[in-house]
Amino acid sequence: MWRWKSMSYTKLPVLRHGYMARHPHLIPDEAIVVRNSVVRTMMMSNNVQALVIFSDAIHNAPGCYLTNYPCYGLGRESVTVLGLNEGPFLFTTEPLRNLPKVDRFTTCPVEKVNPASKFIADGCAKAKELAGEGGAIGLVGTSAMPVRRSGAVKKNLEGRSVVDVTAEFEKSISSKDSTSLKCIGAALKRARMGFDTLREKAQTGADVARDSTQLAAYVDYVLRREGCEDTNILISIAGSPSSRVGQRVGYPDGSNLHAGDIVMAFVGAQYARHWGVVAEVFKLGPMTDKEVEALSALESLKTTLPSKVKAGMTLAQVRVAAESVAKKIGVTLVSDVPAAEGIGFDMDEYPSKETDKVEEDTVLLVSLCSEFGKSVGTMMTSGMLLCGAKDGRWL
């Protein structure tokens, strides 16, 4: 329920309209060299001589981590090939006319593929060359590929020793380096600006806030002007406390905003290939004492939680820790909203399963949601938590 994918209201073709940038001040070439080294260490520990990494709009992180190439929802796909001593090599579905633009914001040249449909065949051929005659080839992200793509990988690597190292790869890159943390900070700053804009326009009754869809589209426009590459804006509006029990934030449906409504809003902003998220509740008018008390209880939980979360815990243990702290202050968290999941290049990256372990310097999107009965309804708050060896801290 909480695993939304990127969604833009304006649907602007990012490449054509020039919203993509290299951000060398945030992502220097030296950082990419270190990332290559991290992945090569993982390759050696798994005894593979070359990697074939598949990325698309849903799973953007693997290839983007090494190349800075984003696969947004424009039908873009890519294969990144990395050898122990060479690469990365980037093969995409970009038409040749786009390559001069793409080369401006990737950290390695884009290989010319003609026609673009050959990007998998060309990528696999490069991997076989790098792996040598009997070398093993590691696959990342291919198990989640569309059938037609996975069939192409199988055909082009037939007869070679292959091993799926997706889990190992995702775990190895889940610890955010200083470069990623700077990018996340920049994205979070813009997400906060987007949320504040949304709240201000809604509370002042501005024309752009006539309904939830138009309000979301306006915030998307504002964030695009701030250099955001994509957005994910979710809004739910309730007209009365009784209708707020069981409420969850979702895609705007054109509902009109009225005085006295409680608004649950989620603003995700992607900047420099990384996501920042702000999700909170506000009211169009003064809150009642009970509503203030409920929201204060969640904020108190948010203040205490970082000291209970550290590297080495599973997501299940993080949830237990959150529920334990909540119970002490008389709050019960809802069960259908994940308490925490990984965020960075993607909005649902490792760790995302209950059994996944949190690594040091992993960033978690923490969502605290509770139902307070008919007199108040559902309340929520969220934050992005950087996990350390002994505890965590909010970004």
N, C-alpha and C positions, 0 to 999 in steps of 0.2 A: 504494500500500500504506500509506503514511504519512499519507494525507489523510483522517483521520476527521472525521466531522461530529459535531455536538453529540448527546449521548446521555444521557438521565437514567434512572436506575434506578427512581426513585419515580414518575416521570411526573406530577408534581403540576401541575395547571393554574395557571400562575404568576399570572395576573391574579386568579383567584378566591381564591387563598390569600394574597394580599397580599405576595408576595416582591419585587415590583417597586418600586423607589424612584427618585426623581428625582436624588439625589446632587448637589445644587447646590454643595456644597463642592468637588466634583471636576469638575463640568461646569457652570460658570457661564454665564449667558446671553451674556456678552461673548465667550466662546469660540465659541459658535454663530454669532455675527455675523461673526467672523473666518473661520470655515469657509465661510459663505455667500459671502464675498468671494473666497476661494480658488477656489470652483467657478465663480463669475461671471467671474473672470479667464479660466478655461479656456473658458467659453462664448464669450466675446468673441474669443478666439484661434481658435475654430472657427466663428465667424460664425453662432451659433445664438441665437435670441431667447428660447427656453424649453426646459426640460428635462423629460422624463418619465422618472422613475427607478423601476424595478421592483425590489422586494425580497421575498424569501421566507425560509424557515427555512435554506435552503442558502446563499443570497447575502444576508446581512443587512447588510453594511457600507454599501452606497451610500445607502440611505434613512436608516439609523441615524446616519450621519455628520452629516446635516443636521437631523434631527428628534428624535433620542434614542429613536425608536420601535423596539422589538425585534420581529422576526418569528421567534418560536421555533416549535418543532415542534408547534404546536397548530392547524394549518390556517390560520395567519395569513399574509396577504399584504398588500402595500401598494404604492401609487403615490405618489411624492413629486413635486410639480411646483414648479419654480423658474423665475422670470422674472428678467430683468436688473435690474429695480427692485422686484419684489414677490416675496413668498413667503419660505420654502417653504409649500406647501399640502399637507396630508397626507390621503390617501384610503385607507381600510383596509377589510378584510372584517370588522372588529369589529361585532357587533350593537350597536344604539343603546343598549341598557341598559348596555353596558360603557364608553361614552364618558366618563362622569364619572370613572371610575377611570383611564382611559388619559390623560386630560388632566392628571392629577396628575404624570405622569412624562415627558411629551413636552415639547419646547421650543417647540412651536407647537400651536395648537388642532387637533383632529381634525375634518375636514369631515364633516358628517352625510350619510351615503349610505344611501338607503332604496329598494329593498332593498340589502343589502351587495354583492350580485353586480354592482351597477352601478359599483363603485369604479373600474374601468378607464375606462368611458365618461365618468364625471364628471371623472376626472383628465385625460383627453384633451381634453375640452371646455374645461377651465380652461387647459390648455397652449395651445390654439388662441386663446383670448381674450388670453393674455399675449403670444403671438408676433405678434399682429396679422394683417392680411389676407395679406401675402406673406412673413411671417417664417418662417425655418427652425426646425424643432423637433428637438432632439437627444434621442436615446434612450439610456438606460443600463440594461443588464441585460436588455433585452427579448429578445436572441438566445437566452438560456438559459431563457426562459419555457416553460411547458407549451404545447402546441399550441393548446389552447382559449383561452389567454390571449393568445398572440401573434396569433391570428386576430382577437381583439377589438381589439387595438391597431391592426392594419392596417385594420380596418373603420372605426374611429373617427377615424383620421388620413388616410383616403383623400382624395387630391387635394391633400394638403399636402406641402411639401418637408421630408423627414425625413433625418436622418443619424445613424448609430450612433457615439456617442462614448464607448462603454463603456471602451475601452482608455485613452483620454485622461483620463477621469474617475478610473479606478482609479489611474492613475499620479499624478495630481494630489493624491490624498488619501493616498498611501502614506507620505509623510513625516509622522511623528507629531508633533503639536503638544504643548505642555507638558501640556495637559489629558489627552490620550490617554496620555501617558507616566505620569502620576500614576495613571490608572485601571489601566493595565497593571501598574504596581508593586503596586497594591492586590490585583489578581487574582493576581499571581505569589506574593505573600505567602500568600494563601489556598491556592494550589496546593501550596506548600511545606508548609503545615500539614497539608493532606490527605495528601500523600505520607508525611510523618513519622508521621501517625496510622496509615496503612496499614502501614508498616514495623513500627511498635511493636506493633500488634495481632498481626501475623503472627509476629514474633519471640518474643513472650511467650505465644503459643498461646491467646489470648483466645477466648471462645466465638464472637464475631462473625467470627473468622477460620477457621471450620471448613472453609470452601471459598472459592474465589476469587469466586464470584458474591455470596455473603453479605458478604464483606469489602468488595467494591466498593460494595454497597448501603449498608453502614454508613458508608463514607467519603462517599458522596453525601449521606447524611442529615446528617453533621457539617458539611459545606460549606454545605448549605442553611441550617442554623442560623446560619452565619456571614454570611448574606446573599447567597450565590452564587445567580445566576439560572439557571445550568445547569452541568452537569458532563460530563466525558468521561473515564471511568476504564477503563483497559485493563490486563489482567494476563495474563502467561504464566508457567507454572510447569513446571520441568523436574525430573525425578526423578534423573537421572544426567548426567554430563558428555557422554556419547556422544549423548544425546538432545537436547542443547542446540546442537549444530552445525546452523546454518541456522534456529535458532529466531528468531521475531519476536514482538513483543508484539502481543496481539490481545484481542478481547472475552472477558471471563471466561466459562468454560464449566462452572463448578461443580466443577472439579478440587479434590481435597483437598490441603491443605498438609501437608508432612512435614518433619521435621528433615533438614537437608542439602540441601533444595531451593534452587536459585537462582531468584529471583523477578525478572522483568522487569516493571516497573510504569510506567505513564504516567498522570499525574493532571493533567487540564485543569480549570481553574475559571474560570467566567465571572462577573465582578463589574463593575458599572457599565458594562455592555455590552461589556467587553473581556476577552480571554482571557489567562490565565497558565498556563504548562505546566511541570511538572517530570517528567522521565522518567529513571529510573536503575535500576541493578541492586543487589540485596542478597541475602544468603544467610541461611537459617534455621540459623544456627550459624556457627562460625568458618570463614573462607575459607582455602584452601590457599595456600602460598607462590606457586604459579603463578597462581592466581586473583587474588591481591593484586597481583602484578606486572603482569598484563594490565590490570586496572582502573586501576592507577597510570599505565600508558602512555597510556590514553585521557584521563585527567585532565591529563597533561602536554601532550597535544595540545590539549586545551581551553584550557589556560593560554596557549599560544603563538598560537593561531589568530586572536584579535582583532587583532593587529598586522598580519595579512596581508589583512584584509577592509576595504574602504572603499567609499564611494559611487562610482558610475560603473561598478562591476563588474557583469557578468551573473551569474546564478545558476550558470551553467556554469563561469565563472571562479572563483567562490567554491568550488565543488566541487574544481576543480583545485588551488586553494590549500590546501584541507584535505588532499587526497590527497598533495600535495607534502610538507607538514609531517609527515604520518603516515609517509610512506616513510622519512624521515630517522631516525625512531625505530623502524623495523622493523614498522610496523603497516599493514595493508591494509584500507581501508574497504570494506564491502559495497556492491555497486552498486545494489541494489534499494531502498535507503532514501535518499531525498533528503537531501543534506547540509544544505540550508537552504531555507526557504520563508517567505513573509511571514506575519505573524500580527498580529492586532489585534482588530478587530470580528469577523472570521471567522478560522478556523483555517487557511485556505488562501487568503488574499487576495494581491493583487499585492505583490511579485513571486512568481509560482508556476511560470512556465515557464522553461526553461533560458536562453532568449534575453531574458528580462525583466531590465532594469537595476535595480540597487539605488539608490534615491534617498537623499540625506542625511536622517538621522533616521528611516530605515526600521528596523523591528524584525523580525529574522529568528529563526525557531525553528530552531536548529542541532541536528542529530542525528548523533552520531558512534557508529557501530556497526561492530564488527569480529568476525570469527570467529578464535579462537585454537586451533583443533584440538580433538581429542577429550578431551584432558586438562583442558581449561578450558571449551570451548564458546563461545557467543556472549556478548559483553559490549557494553554501550552506556552512553552518558551523553548529556546534552543541556544546552542553555542557551538563553536568549533574549538575542540580541545586538543592541545598538543601534549602527547604522552611522554613522560620521562621515565628514568629508571626507578624513581621512588614515588613520584606523583605526577600530576598533570597541571597544566595551566591554560586558561582561556586565551585565545588569540584576540 
